[in-house]
Amino acid sequence: MIVFARNLATIRSDLVCRVMRPRVGFSILFAFALGAIAVYPSIARWRERASLAEHAAEIASLSSMPDDGDPDAPLAFDSGLLVRVETLEGLLASWQTIGGCGAGAGAASSGGLKWIGRNVRGGLFNVQEQASYSNIGTAPYSEHNLFVNTLINADVTEKWNLGLVLPFVYKYLDDPLHLAPDAPAVNYSNGGLGDVSLMVTRRLGRINATSVTGIVGLPTGKSDATYTPGGSYLNQSAQVGFGKPSGALVLDHTMDEVWGVMVVGGLAAWRGGQNQLDSYRAPMAGLYGYTGYFLGPFVPSLGLTLAGFKEHDRDRNVEQSTPLASVAGQAAIEWSSDWIALMIAASLPYKYDGVRADASGLPRSPWGFMPWTVALGISMAPF
């Protein structure tokens, strides 16, 4: 990630890095891809046989379990499970993926824009792409934030899932030094790989309705970018990384109904503490709930997230007017087929920050709306 104090054309030309790969590297990758395609049918058949054998064993065990030891009693099937299978059969690859952490659910999130509806069918692994945009600040000093998060995850067993989140971050700042109108405005951009997250999910319960996810954020994003080479550091909000590891623990519980699905959960997150520039991100905790309605292949949903922060964040030891508490509403609509799922979502948070005077000492309200976010999500299951 490099930050430039030049015109936008120069910035873009400097950000582009052309790497010429040797032909032999392409040949190896191409041969590997052909090999994967060749062996995939055998792997898929093996997985399917193992799954069918496991389900057959479960059915056999149920049929051999009479109620209260009475051989004439009816079989003790779980009626709730049968209703769920009847409702979702043919529309869902693995129902445990409902309500799972989306591509944007990193260690610093508070629930975020979340997938609720049906996921795609089959595949060796799942890929979710989520692009979100938000506009921070007010004109003429706005900050445009674009995040493209890629979540790649796969089931190791029926109970365990491993995932990796790769975030690309691009931020464009309108005249952040407030030079206009005394001098021509100078805009800045900052982009690159953000802080990568590793995820481990453990599903709990008879039908895996509850899941616990541990997330570890790695300090892969640059956190000490400057306005000019050797110049002043960008504000903490304009950096693409934080420079310190982070972590979160997320608890999800899914409740399925004939008409739709409800997801409730909570999380606690360590957002990195204090980094090498004496910037600080406070720990937080949150609770959330989402409801989605089945309308054929469409699932409209509504969600609400409550978040609390231990204290204000600091930018190089300067306290910021970040929220101490916030509530965010989400509205989304999802559409899915066997091989692809799409989501369009928007979120608008409202905060309390406890700050009752601005930098000049004038009174201000500690209550107010925070920047809105819009997002587009795509989910696929390759191979």
QUIFEN-V905301 format. One record per run of one state. SS is the DSSP state (H for helix, E for strand, L for the rest). FROM is the first residue (numbers start at 0). LEN is the number of residues. If there is no record, write none. Layout:
[[SS,FROM,LEN] [SS,FROM,LEN]]
//
This chain:
[[L,0,3] [E,3,1] [L,4,3] [H,7,8] [L,15,7] [H,22,41] [L,63,2] [E,65,1] [H,66,3] [L,69,5] [E,74,1] [L,75,3] [H,78,10] [L,88,6] [H,94,3] [L,97,28] [E,125,11] [L,136,6] [E,142,13] [L,155,4] [E,159,14] [L,173,14] [E,187,6] [L,193,3] [E,196,8] [L,204,5] [E,209,8] [L,217,8] [E,225,1] [L,226,6] [E,232,1] [L,233,2] [H,235,3] [L,238,7] [E,245,11] [L,256,3] [E,259,11] [L,270,2] [E,272,2] [L,274,5] [E,279,2] [L,281,2] [E,283,12] [L,295,2] [E,297,12] [L,309,4] [E,313,2] [L,315,2] [E,317,2] [L,319,5] [E,324,12] [L,336,3] [E,339,13] [L,352,4] [E,356,1] [L,357,5] [E,362,1] [L,363,3] [E,366,3] [L,369,3] [E,372,8] [L,380,3]]
//
